[in-house]
Amino acid sequence: MKKFCLILAVCLLAGYAALPFGGTGVVLAEESSAPAASDFDFEAELRAFVEANPSRQAGSEGERSAASYLRQIFSDAGLTPFETFFLGRENGSYDQTIEVLSGSTLILSQNVIGVQPAAGESLGTLVIGAHYDNAADYVAQLEQEGNYGTVVSGERTFQGAYDNGSGVTVLLSLVSRFSGLQLPFDLVFCLFGAEEPGLYGSETFVTSLTEQQRADILLYVNLDSIAAGDYLYLYTDEVSTLHDGYLREAAAENGITLTPNPVNKKISSSGLKYFPYLHVGLSSDHLSFMQHRINVANFFTLNWSSPATYTDESLTRPDIMHTPNDDVDILLTLYPDTAVQYMQKVSDLVYTAASADPQGFAAAMRQSFEQKPNYDFWLMQWPALLIGVVLILAAGLVLFLLWRAWSSYKVPPAGAPVGQESVFGDEFE
């Protein structure tokens, strides 16, 4: 009997140990042959993308060519197409059509979206995005006007290497690294078109989702302009959030330095219908997700604490964003040591944070959403205008009362006796 009990106990323990994560039935991230960041050639991939697709103005033939280039990479990686995963279409497309009127110009663009479905029942969705269009027409206009900016070298061809070939490259590194990894949540890789004229690609994607699909998003990771600049930043929200702390702790554990965001964020007016102001941390596709209270993490590099009115990329090197200097060779000449390092560090951080403890990651993202205050009221324009009007009226009322008090005060005529009362009473006068 003792021998039978011993054998039974051993079998039970072996069976329990065989279950992932202590027998809960939830699939943990398993070891795979996914390459480390050091195995991904960031410089070669960045150069290949921007040299093959230098002009990627929203709605242009160049942008469509870039979409085709990226679509092939998603297909080769075995990602599930957007239409198949989200719309249930057999043999669906990776493309999501963008059709918007920007001023008087009709923009026809496309997002390129691929999905790595969860292993087993999904705990939610991790969305990773980067815009792939650039400001080619704007830069061409600057050149025609003779506004060339600082000439870094004699040979330069605007390619949008920093903005945003770098973000595209980081995303492609994560497609490669996550490939084959068994995760308990869906991975959605979004390459957004038409970001430069107004965040149209990301807005199209987010608004196309059902309310439940938006609620399923654990975190949106935005990768925009990660190569030039003095410092690497992470922006998550206007208020303190749990997921901000989670990512910063993961960065510290992996020796990745994230520069603290400055107190003075250099706020400017936005003109957007859903956000009354902007600053560097808000100026990209994650804003489309924030308006739906989705957790976001925006990675970018520059010098947010520079003395410039808005910001500078560096205190010692010329700005290259939206200038003819945004060329891969010039980028690597100005930042020979850090350009690739920045891309590699962000890739490392996102990969490690999501895969080291995927259940813990999903739980932390859910908790962060639940604890995050809902300050939507304060971010809409009409409450901001209402509060401004109330403050102006209050200030006017105070000024009116002061004026009335002053005007009712009568100054005694010159030479008139001014009575004084003794604090000790009449008997001491």
C-alpha positions as a Markdown table, in Angstrom:
| # | Residue | x | y | z |
|---|---|---|---|---|
| 1 | Met | 0.0 | 0.0 | 0.0 |
| 2 | Lys | 2.8 | 2.4 | 0.9 |
| 3 | Lys | 4.5 | 1.6 | -2.4 |
| 4 | Phe | 1.2 | 2.3 | -4.3 |
| 5 | Cys | 0.8 | 5.6 | -2.5 |
| 6 | Leu | 4.3 | 6.6 | -3.3 |
| 7 | Ile | 3.9 | 5.8 | -7.0 |
| 8 | Leu | 0.6 | 7.6 | -7.1 |
| 9 | Ala | 2.2 | 10.7 | -5.5 |
| 10 | Val | 5.0 | 10.7 | -7.9 |
| 11 | Cys | 2.6 | 10.4 | -10.9 |
| 12 | Leu | 0.5 | 13.3 | -9.6 |
| 13 | Leu | 3.5 | 15.5 | -9.1 |
| 14 | Ala | 4.8 | 14.7 | -12.5 |
| 15 | Gly | 1.5 | 15.4 | -14.1 |
| 16 | Tyr | 1.2 | 18.7 | -12.2 |
| 17 | Ala | 4.7 | 19.7 | -13.2 |
| 18 | Ala | 3.9 | 19.0 | -16.8 |
| 19 | Leu | 1.1 | 21.6 | -16.7 |
| 20 | Pro | 2.3 | 25.1 | -17.6 |
| 21 | Phe | 2.3 | 27.7 | -14.9 |
| 22 | Gly | 1.5 | 25.4 | -11.9 |
| 23 | Gly | -1.4 | 23.5 | -13.5 |
| 24 | Thr | -3.6 | 26.6 | -14.4 |
| 25 | Gly | -3.8 | 25.5 | -18.0 |
| 26 | Val | -2.5 | 28.9 | -19.2 |
| 27 | Val | 0.2 | 28.7 | -21.8 |
| 28 | Leu | 3.4 | 30.3 | -20.8 |
| 29 | Ala | 5.9 | 31.8 | -23.3 |
| 30 | Glu | 8.0 | 28.8 | -24.3 |
| 31 | Glu | 11.6 | 28.8 | -25.3 |
| 32 | Ser | 12.0 | 29.3 | -29.0 |
| 33 | Ser | 14.6 | 29.9 | -31.6 |
| 34 | Ala | 13.5 | 33.6 | -31.9 |
| 35 | Pro | 16.6 | 35.7 | -32.4 |
| 36 | Ala | 18.0 | 38.1 | -29.9 |
| 37 | Ala | 18.2 | 41.8 | -30.8 |
| 38 | Ser | 21.9 | 41.4 | -31.5 |
| 39 | Asp | 21.0 | 38.8 | -34.2 |
| 40 | Phe | 18.9 | 41.3 | -36.1 |
| 41 | Asp | 20.9 | 43.6 | -38.3 |
| 42 | Phe | 19.1 | 46.9 | -37.6 |
| 43 | Glu | 21.4 | 49.0 | -39.8 |
| 44 | Ala | 21.0 | 46.6 | -42.8 |
| 45 | Glu | 17.2 | 46.4 | -42.4 |
| 46 | Leu | 16.8 | 50.2 | -42.0 |
| 47 | Arg | 19.0 | 50.8 | -45.0 |
| 48 | Ala | 17.2 | 48.3 | -47.1 |
| 49 | Phe | 13.8 | 49.7 | -46.3 |
| 50 | Val | 14.5 | 53.4 | -46.8 |
| 51 | Glu | 16.7 | 53.0 | -49.9 |
| 52 | Ala | 14.1 | 50.9 | -51.6 |
| 53 | Asn | 11.3 | 53.3 | -50.5 |
| 54 | Pro | 12.7 | 56.8 | -50.1 |
| 55 | Ser | 9.6 | 58.8 | -50.9 |
| 56 | Arg | 6.6 | 57.6 | -48.9 |
| 57 | Gln | 4.3 | 60.7 | -48.9 |
| 58 | Ala | 0.8 | 59.7 | -47.7 |
| 59 | Gly | -1.4 | 58.6 | -50.6 |
| 60 | Ser | 1.5 | 58.5 | -53.1 |
| 61 | Glu | 2.7 | 55.7 | -55.3 |
| 62 | Gly | 5.9 | 55.6 | -53.2 |
| 63 | Glu | 3.8 | 54.9 | -50.1 |
| 64 | Arg | 1.9 | 52.1 | -51.9 |
| 65 | Ser | 5.2 | 50.6 | -53.0 |
| 66 | Ala | 6.4 | 50.7 | -49.3 |
| 67 | Ala | 3.2 | 49.0 | -48.2 |
| 68 | Ser | 3.9 | 46.2 | -50.8 |
| 69 | Tyr | 7.4 | 45.8 | -49.4 |
| 70 | Leu | 6.2 | 45.5 | -45.8 |
| 71 | Arg | 3.3 | 43.3 | -46.8 |
| 72 | Gln | 5.7 | 40.7 | -48.2 |
| 73 | Ile | 7.7 | 40.7 | -45.0 |
| 74 | Phe | 4.5 | 40.0 | -43.0 |
| 75 | Ser | 3.6 | 37.2 | -45.4 |
| 76 | Asp | 7.1 | 35.6 | -45.2 |
| 77 | Ala | 6.8 | 35.8 | -41.4 |
| 78 | Gly | 3.6 | 33.8 | -41.5 |
| 79 | Leu | 1.5 | 36.5 | -39.8 |
| 80 | Thr | -2.3 | 36.3 | -40.1 |
| 81 | Pro | -3.7 | 39.0 | -42.4 |
| 82 | Phe | -5.8 | 41.8 | -41.0 |
| 83 | Glu | -8.9 | 40.9 | -42.8 |
| 84 | Thr | -8.7 | 37.3 | -41.8 |
| 85 | Phe | -8.2 | 37.9 | -38.1 |
| 86 | Phe | -10.5 | 40.9 | -37.6 |
| 87 | Leu | -13.1 | 40.4 | -40.3 |
| 88 | Gly | -13.1 | 36.7 | -40.6 |
| 89 | Arg | -12.4 | 36.7 | -44.4 |
| 90 | Glu | -10.7 | 33.6 | -45.8 |
| 91 | Asn | -7.6 | 34.6 | -47.7 |
| 92 | Gly | -8.0 | 38.1 | -46.5 |
| 93 | Ser | -5.6 | 41.0 | -47.1 |
| 94 | Tyr | -3.0 | 42.6 | -44.8 |
| 95 | Asp | -4.2 | 46.0 | -46.0 |
| 96 | Gln | -6.7 | 48.2 | -44.3 |
| 97 | Thr | -7.9 | 51.1 | -46.6 |
| 98 | Ile | -7.6 | 54.7 | -45.4 |
| 99 | Glu | -9.8 | 57.2 | -47.2 |
| 100 | Val | -9.8 | 60.7 | -45.6 |
| 101 | Leu | -10.3 | 64.3 | -46.7 |
| 102 | Ser | -7.4 | 66.4 | -45.4 |
| 103 | Gly | -8.4 | 69.9 | -46.1 |
| 104 | Ser | -9.5 | 69.8 | -49.7 |
| 105 | Thr | -7.2 | 66.8 | -50.6 |
| 106 | Leu | -8.6 | 63.3 | -50.7 |
| 107 | Ile | -6.0 | 60.9 | -49.3 |
| 108 | Leu | -6.1 | 57.2 | -50.3 |
| 109 | Ser | -3.7 | 55.3 | -48.2 |
| 110 | Gln | -3.4 | 51.9 | -46.4 |
| 111 | Asn | -2.4 | 50.3 | -43.1 |
| 112 | Val | -0.5 | 47.1 | -43.3 |
| 113 | Ile | -1.5 | 44.8 | -40.4 |
| 114 | Gly | -0.5 | 41.3 | -39.4 |
| 115 | Val | -1.4 | 39.2 | -36.4 |
| 116 | Gln | 0.3 | 36.5 | -34.4 |
| 117 | Pro | -2.6 | 34.8 | -32.6 |
| 118 | Ala | -2.4 | 33.7 | -29.0 |
| 119 | Ala | -1.5 | 30.2 | -28.1 |
| 120 | Gly | -4.8 | 28.9 | -26.6 |
| 121 | Glu | -7.4 | 31.2 | -25.1 |
| 122 | Ser | -6.3 | 34.8 | -25.4 |
| 123 | Leu | -5.8 | 37.1 | -22.4 |
| 124 | Gly | -6.1 | 40.1 | -24.6 |
| 125 | Thr | -4.1 | 41.9 | -27.4 |
| 126 | Leu | -0.7 | 43.6 | -27.5 |
| 127 | Val | -0.7 | 46.1 | -30.4 |
| 128 | Ile | 2.7 | 47.3 | -31.7 |
| 129 | Gly | 2.7 | 50.1 | -34.2 |
| 130 | Ala | 4.8 | 52.4 | -36.3 |
| 131 | His | 4.0 | 54.7 | -39.2 |
| 132 | Tyr | 5.8 | 54.0 | -42.4 |
| 133 | Asp | 4.9 | 57.2 | -44.4 |
| 134 | Asn | 7.2 | 60.2 | -44.5 |
| 135 | Ala | 7.1 | 63.9 | -45.2 |
| 136 | Ala | 8.6 | 63.7 | -48.7 |
| 137 | Asp | 6.5 | 66.4 | -50.3 |
| 138 | Tyr | 7.0 | 68.8 | -47.4 |
| 139 | Val | 10.8 | 68.4 | -47.6 |
| 140 | Ala | 10.7 | 68.8 | -51.4 |
| 141 | Gln | 8.9 | 72.1 | -51.0 |
| 142 | Leu | 11.5 | 73.3 | -48.5 |
| 143 | Glu | 14.2 | 72.5 | -51.0 |
| 144 | Gln | 12.4 | 74.4 | -53.7 |
| 145 | Glu | 12.1 | 77.4 | -51.4 |
| 146 | Gly | 15.8 | 77.2 | -50.7 |
| 147 | Asn | 15.2 | 76.3 | -47.1 |
| 148 | Tyr | 17.7 | 73.4 | -46.9 |
| 149 | Gly | 18.6 | 73.5 | -43.3 |
| 150 | Thr | 22.2 | 72.7 | -42.1 |
| 151 | Val | 24.0 | 70.8 | -44.8 |
| 152 | Val | 25.6 | 67.9 | -43.1 |
| 153 | Ser | 27.2 | 66.4 | -46.2 |
| 154 | Gly | 27.4 | 67.2 | -49.9 |
| 155 | Glu | 25.4 | 64.0 | -50.8 |
| 156 | Arg | 22.0 | 63.7 | -49.2 |
| 157 | Thr | 18.7 | 62.2 | -50.3 |
| 158 | Phe | 15.6 | 62.6 | -48.1 |
| 159 | Gln | 14.5 | 59.1 | -47.0 |
| 160 | Gly | 12.8 | 59.5 | -43.7 |
| 161 | Ala | 15.3 | 57.2 | -42.1 |
| 162 | Tyr | 14.9 | 58.7 | -38.6 |
| 163 | Asp | 11.2 | 59.5 | -39.1 |
| 164 | Asn | 10.2 | 56.8 | -39.3 |
| 165 | Gly | 12.3 | 54.2 | -41.0 |
| 166 | Ser | 13.8 | 53.6 | -37.5 |
| 167 | Gly | 10.4 | 52.8 | -35.9 |
| 168 | Val | 9.5 | 50.5 | -38.8 |
| 169 | Thr | 12.9 | 48.7 | -38.3 |
| 170 | Val | 12.2 | 48.2 | -34.6 |
| 171 | Leu | 8.8 | 46.7 | -35.4 |
| 172 | Leu | 10.2 | 44.3 | -38.0 |
| 173 | Ser | 12.8 | 43.2 | -35.4 |
| 174 | Leu | 9.9 | 42.3 | -33.0 |
| 175 | Val | 8.1 | 40.4 | -35.7 |
| 176 | Ser | 11.2 | 38.3 | -36.1 |
| 177 | Arg | 11.9 | 37.9 | -32.4 |
| 178 | Phe | 8.3 | 37.0 | -31.4 |
| 179 | Ser | 7.9 | 34.6 | -34.3 |
| 180 | Gly | 7.2 | 31.1 | -33.0 |
| 181 | Leu | 6.9 | 32.2 | -29.4 |
| 182 | Gln | 3.9 | 30.8 | -27.6 |
| 183 | Leu | 2.2 | 33.7 | -25.9 |
| 184 | Pro | -1.2 | 33.9 | -24.1 |
| 185 | Phe | -2.3 | 37.0 | -25.9 |
| 186 | Asp | -2.6 | 38.1 | -29.5 |
| 187 | Leu | 0.2 | 40.2 | -31.1 |
| 188 | Val | -1.0 | 42.8 | -33.6 |
| 189 | Phe | 1.7 | 44.5 | -35.7 |
| 190 | Cys | 0.4 | 47.7 | -37.3 |
| 191 | Leu | 2.3 | 49.7 | -39.9 |
| 192 | Phe | 0.3 | 52.8 | -40.3 |
| 193 | Gly | 0.0 | 55.0 | -43.4 |
| 194 | Ala | -0.9 | 58.7 | -43.5 |
| 195 | Glu | 0.5 | 59.6 | -40.0 |
| 196 | Glu | 2.2 | 62.7 | -41.2 |
| 197 | Pro | -0.9 | 64.6 | -42.4 |
| 198 | Gly | -2.9 | 63.8 | -39.3 |
| 199 | Leu | -2.7 | 60.4 | -37.6 |
| 200 | Tyr | -5.2 | 59.1 | -40.1 |
| 201 | Gly | -3.9 | 55.5 | -40.3 |
| 202 | Ser | -4.1 | 54.9 | -36.6 |
| 203 | Glu | -7.4 | 56.6 | -36.2 |
| 204 | Thr | -8.8 | 54.4 | -39.0 |
| 205 | Phe | -7.6 | 51.3 | -37.3 |
| 206 | Val | -8.9 | 52.1 | -33.8 |
| 207 | Thr | -12.3 | 53.3 | -34.9 |
| 208 | Ser | -12.8 | 50.2 | -37.0 |
| 209 | Leu | -12.6 | 48.0 | -34.0 |
| 210 | Thr | -15.6 | 47.0 | -32.0 |
| 211 | Glu | -15.9 | 48.2 | -28.4 |
| 212 | Gln | -15.0 | 44.8 | -27.2 |
| 213 | Gln | -11.9 | 44.6 | -29.4 |
| 214 | Arg | -10.7 | 48.0 | -28.1 |
| 215 | Ala | -11.4 | 46.7 | -24.5 |
| 216 | Asp | -9.2 | 43.7 | -25.2 |
| 217 | Ile | -6.1 | 45.8 | -26.0 |
| 218 | Leu | -3.7 | 45.4 | -23.1 |
| 219 | Leu | -1.2 | 48.0 | -24.4 |
| 220 | Tyr | -0.4 | 49.9 | -27.6 |
| 221 | Val | 3.3 | 50.3 | -28.1 |
| 222 | Asn | 4.2 | 53.2 | -30.5 |
| 223 | Leu | 7.6 | 53.3 | -32.2 |
| 224 | Asp | 8.3 | 56.7 | -33.8 |
| 225 | Ser | 11.7 | 58.2 | -34.5 |
| 226 | Ile | 14.1 | 56.0 | -32.5 |
| 227 | Ala | 17.6 | 56.8 | -33.8 |
| 228 | Ala | 18.7 | 60.4 | -33.7 |
| 229 | Gly | 18.7 | 62.6 | -30.6 |
| 230 | Asp | 20.5 | 62.8 | -27.3 |
| 231 | Tyr | 18.2 | 60.7 | -25.1 |
| 232 | Leu | 15.7 | 57.8 | -25.2 |
| 233 | Tyr | 12.2 | 58.6 | -23.8 |
| 234 | Leu | 9.1 | 56.7 | -22.8 |
| 235 | Tyr | 5.8 | 58.5 | -22.6 |
| 236 | Thr | 2.7 | 56.7 | -21.3 |
| 237 | Asp | 0.1 | 59.3 | -20.1 |
| 238 | Glu | -0.5 | 62.7 | -18.6 |
| 239 | Val | -0.9 | 61.0 | -15.2 |
| 240 | Ser | 1.1 | 58.4 | -13.3 |
| 241 | Thr | 0.2 | 54.9 | -14.5 |
| 242 | Leu | 1.0 | 51.4 | -13.3 |
| 243 | His | 2.2 | 50.2 | -16.8 |
| 244 | Asp | 4.6 | 53.1 | -16.9 |
| 245 | Gly | 6.3 | 51.8 | -13.8 |
| 246 | Tyr | 6.2 | 48.2 | -15.1 |
| 247 | Leu | 8.0 | 49.2 | -18.3 |
| 248 | Arg | 10.6 | 51.4 | -16.5 |
| 249 | Glu | 11.3 | 48.6 | -14.0 |
| 250 | Ala | 11.8 | 46.2 | -16.9 |
| 251 | Ala | 14.2 | 48.7 | -18.5 |
| 252 | Ala | 16.2 | 49.1 | -15.3 |
| 253 | Glu | 16.5 | 45.3 | -14.9 |
| 254 | Asn | 17.9 | 45.0 | -18.4 |
| 255 | Gly | 20.3 | 47.9 | -18.1 |
| 256 | Ile | 18.3 | 50.2 | -20.4 |
| 257 | Thr | 18.3 | 53.9 | -19.5 |
| 258 | Leu | 15.1 | 55.8 | -20.1 |
| 259 | Thr | 15.5 | 59.5 | -19.6 |
| 260 | Pro | 12.9 | 61.0 | -17.2 |
| 261 | Asn | 10.4 | 63.2 | -19.0 |
| 262 | Pro | 10.8 | 66.9 | -18.2 |
| 263 | Val | 8.5 | 68.8 | -15.9 |
| 264 | Asn | 8.1 | 71.4 | -18.6 |
| 265 | Lys | 6.7 | 69.5 | -21.5 |
| 266 | Lys | 6.4 | 72.6 | -23.7 |
| 267 | Ile | 2.7 | 72.4 | -24.3 |
| 268 | Ser | 1.2 | 73.9 | -27.5 |
| 269 | Ser | -2.3 | 74.1 | -28.9 |
| 270 | Ser | -3.4 | 71.1 | -31.0 |
| 271 | Gly | -6.4 | 72.0 | -33.2 |
| 272 | Leu | -7.5 | 68.3 | -32.7 |
| 273 | Lys | -11.1 | 67.6 | -31.9 |
| 274 | Tyr | -10.3 | 65.2 | -29.1 |
| 275 | Phe | -7.2 | 66.7 | -27.5 |
| 276 | Pro | -6.9 | 70.4 | -26.7 |
| 277 | Tyr | -3.1 | 70.5 | -26.5 |
| 278 | Leu | 0.0 | 68.8 | -27.7 |
| 279 | His | 3.6 | 68.2 | -26.7 |
| 280 | Val | 6.4 | 66.0 | -28.0 |
| 281 | Gly | 5.2 | 63.0 | -25.9 |
| 282 | Leu | 1.7 | 63.2 | -27.5 |
| 283 | Ser | 2.7 | 63.8 | -31.1 |
| 284 | Ser | 2.2 | 60.5 | -32.8 |
| 285 | Asp | -0.2 | 57.6 | -33.5 |
| 286 | His | -0.7 | 56.6 | -29.8 |
| 287 | Leu | -2.9 | 59.7 | -29.5 |
| 288 | Ser | -5.6 | 57.8 | -31.5 |
| 289 | Phe | -5.5 | 55.1 | -28.8 |
| 290 | Met | -5.4 | 57.4 | -25.9 |
| 291 | Gln | -8.7 | 59.0 | -26.8 |
| 292 | His | -10.3 | 55.6 | -26.2 |
| 293 | Arg | -8.5 | 55.2 | -22.8 |
| 294 | Ile | -6.3 | 52.4 | -24.1 |
| 295 | Asn | -2.9 | 52.0 | -22.3 |
| 296 | Val | -0.1 | 53.3 | -24.5 |
| 297 | Ala | 3.7 | 53.4 | -24.4 |
| 298 | Asn | 5.4 | 55.8 | -26.8 |
| 299 | Phe | 9.1 | 55.4 | -27.5 |
| 300 | Phe | 11.1 | 58.1 | -29.2 |
| 301 | Thr | 14.6 | 59.8 | -29.1 |
| 302 | Leu | 15.5 | 63.5 | -29.1 |
| 303 | Asn | 16.3 | 66.1 | -26.4 |
| 304 | Trp | 13.0 | 67.0 | -24.7 |
| 305 | Ser | 14.8 | 69.3 | -22.2 |
| 306 | Ser | 16.4 | 71.5 | -24.8 |
| 307 | Pro | 16.0 | 75.2 | -24.6 |
| 308 | Ala | 14.0 | 75.3 | -27.9 |
| 309 | Thr | 10.4 | 76.5 | -27.8 |
| 310 | Tyr | 9.2 | 73.0 | -28.9 |
| 311 | Thr | 12.2 | 70.8 | -28.8 |
| 312 | Asp | 15.6 | 69.9 | -30.4 |
| 313 | Glu | 16.9 | 66.5 | -31.3 |
| 314 | Ser | 20.3 | 67.3 | -29.9 |
| 315 | Leu | 22.2 | 70.2 | -28.3 |
| 316 | Thr | 25.4 | 69.4 | -30.3 |
| 317 | Arg | 24.1 | 68.2 | -33.7 |
| 318 | Pro | 21.7 | 69.6 | -36.2 |
| 319 | Asp | 18.1 | 68.5 | -36.4 |
| 320 | Ile | 17.4 | 66.1 | -39.3 |
| 321 | Met | 13.6 | 65.3 | -38.9 |
| 322 | His | 11.6 | 66.8 | -41.8 |
| 323 | Thr | 14.8 | 68.1 | -43.5 |
| 324 | Pro | 16.8 | 66.7 | -46.4 |
| 325 | Asn | 19.3 | 65.5 | -43.8 |
| 326 | Asp | 17.0 | 62.6 | -42.8 |
| 327 | Asp | 19.1 | 60.2 | -44.8 |
| 328 | Val | 20.4 | 56.9 | -43.5 |
| 329 | Asp | 24.1 | 57.8 | -44.2 |
| 330 | Ile | 23.8 | 61.2 | -42.5 |
| 331 | Leu | 21.9 | 59.6 | -39.6 |
| 332 | Leu | 24.7 | 57.1 | -39.0 |
| 333 | Thr | 27.3 | 59.8 | -39.5 |
| 334 | Leu | 25.8 | 62.1 | -36.8 |
| 335 | Tyr | 25.0 | 59.2 | -34.4 |
| 336 | Pro | 27.5 | 56.4 | -35.2 |
| 337 | Asp | 27.3 | 54.9 | -31.8 |
| 338 | Thr | 23.8 | 55.4 | -30.6 |
| 339 | Ala | 21.4 | 55.2 | -33.6 |
| 340 | Val | 21.5 | 51.4 | -33.8 |
| 341 | Gln | 21.8 | 51.1 | -30.0 |
| 342 | Tyr | 18.5 | 53.1 | -29.5 |
| 343 | Met | 16.6 | 50.8 | -31.8 |
| 344 | Gln | 18.1 | 47.7 | -30.3 |
| 345 | Lys | 17.3 | 48.8 | -26.7 |
| 346 | Val | 13.7 | 49.5 | -27.5 |
| 347 | Ser | 13.4 | 46.1 | -29.2 |
| 348 | Asp | 14.9 | 44.5 | -26.2 |
| 349 | Leu | 12.6 | 46.3 | -23.7 |
| 350 | Val | 9.4 | 45.5 | -25.6 |
| 351 | Tyr | 10.3 | 41.9 | -26.2 |
| 352 | Thr | 11.5 | 41.2 | -22.6 |
| 353 | Ala | 8.6 | 43.0 | -20.9 |
| 354 | Ala | 6.0 | 41.0 | -22.9 |
| 355 | Ser | 7.6 | 37.6 | -23.0 |
| 356 | Ala | 9.6 | 37.2 | -19.7 |
| 357 | Asp | 6.3 | 36.8 | -17.7 |
| 358 | Pro | 3.4 | 37.1 | -20.1 |
| 359 | Gln | 0.7 | 36.3 | -17.6 |
| 360 | Gly | 2.2 | 38.9 | -15.2 |
| 361 | Phe | 2.4 | 41.4 | -18.1 |
| 362 | Ala | -1.2 | 40.9 | -19.1 |
| 363 | Ala | -2.4 | 41.2 | -15.4 |
| 364 | Ala | -0.3 | 44.4 | -14.9 |
| 365 | Met | -1.8 | 46.0 | -18.0 |
| 366 | Arg | -5.3 | 45.2 | -17.0 |
| 367 | Gln | -4.7 | 46.5 | -13.5 |
| 368 | Ser | -3.1 | 49.7 | -15.0 |
| 369 | Phe | -6.3 | 50.3 | -17.0 |
| 370 | Glu | -8.6 | 49.8 | -14.0 |
| 371 | Gln | -6.6 | 52.1 | -11.8 |
| 372 | Lys | -6.1 | 54.9 | -14.4 |
| 373 | Pro | -8.3 | 57.9 | -13.7 |
| 374 | Asn | -10.8 | 58.8 | -16.4 |
| 375 | Tyr | -9.8 | 62.4 | -17.3 |
| 376 | Asp | -11.6 | 62.4 | -20.7 |
| 377 | Phe | -13.8 | 65.3 | -19.5 |
| 378 | Trp | -10.8 | 67.6 | -19.1 |
| 379 | Leu | -9.3 | 66.7 | -22.5 |
| 380 | Met | -12.4 | 67.6 | -24.6 |
| 381 | Gln | -12.3 | 71.1 | -26.0 |
| 382 | Trp | -15.7 | 72.3 | -24.9 |
| 383 | Pro | -15.0 | 71.7 | -21.1 |
| 384 | Ala | -11.7 | 73.5 | -21.6 |
| 385 | Leu | -13.4 | 76.4 | -23.2 |
| 386 | Leu | -16.1 | 76.4 | -20.5 |
| 387 | Ile | -13.5 | 76.4 | -17.7 |
| 388 | Gly | -11.7 | 79.2 | -19.5 |
| 389 | Val | -14.8 | 81.3 | -19.7 |
| 390 | Val | -15.6 | 80.7 | -16.0 |
| 391 | Leu | -12.1 | 81.8 | -15.0 |
| 392 | Ile | -12.4 | 84.9 | -17.1 |
| 393 | Leu | -15.8 | 85.8 | -15.6 |
| 394 | Ala | -14.5 | 85.2 | -12.1 |
| 395 | Ala | -11.5 | 87.4 | -12.7 |
| 396 | Gly | -13.8 | 90.1 | -14.1 |
| 397 | Leu | -16.0 | 89.9 | -11.0 |
| 398 | Val | -13.1 | 90.3 | -8.7 |
| 399 | Leu | -11.9 | 93.4 | -10.7 |
| 400 | Phe | -15.4 | 94.8 | -10.6 |
| 401 | Leu | -15.7 | 94.4 | -6.8 |
| 402 | Leu | -12.3 | 96.0 | -6.3 |
| 403 | Trp | -13.3 | 98.9 | -8.6 |
| 404 | Arg | -16.6 | 99.4 | -6.7 |
| 405 | Ala | -14.9 | 99.4 | -3.3 |
| 406 | Trp | -12.4 | 101.9 | -4.5 |
| 407 | Ser | -15.0 | 104.2 | -6.1 |
| 408 | Ser | -17.2 | 104.2 | -2.9 |
| 409 | Tyr | -14.3 | 105.2 | -0.7 |
| 410 | Lys | -14.4 | 109.0 | 0.1 |
| 411 | Val | -11.2 | 110.7 | 0.7 |
| 412 | Pro | -11.5 | 113.4 | 3.5 |
| 413 | Pro | -11.0 | 117.0 | 2.3 |
| 414 | Ala | -7.7 | 118.6 | 2.9 |
| 415 | Gly | -7.4 | 120.1 | 6.4 |
| 416 | Ala | -10.4 | 118.3 | 7.8 |
| 417 | Pro | -9.8 | 116.9 | 11.4 |
| 418 | Val | -9.3 | 113.2 | 11.5 |
| 419 | Gly | -10.7 | 111.8 | 14.7 |
| 420 | Gln | -8.6 | 109.4 | 16.7 |
| 421 | Glu | -9.8 | 107.2 | 19.5 |
| 422 | Ser | -7.6 | 106.3 | 22.5 |
| 423 | Val | -7.2 | 102.6 | 23.1 |
| 424 | Phe | -7.2 | 103.4 | 26.8 |
| 425 | Gly | -10.5 | 105.2 | 27.1 |
| 426 | Asp | -11.5 | 108.9 | 27.8 |
| 427 | Glu | -10.3 | 109.0 | 31.4 |
| 428 | Phe | -6.7 | 108.8 | 30.2 |
| 429 | Glu | -7.0 | 111.6 | 27.7 |
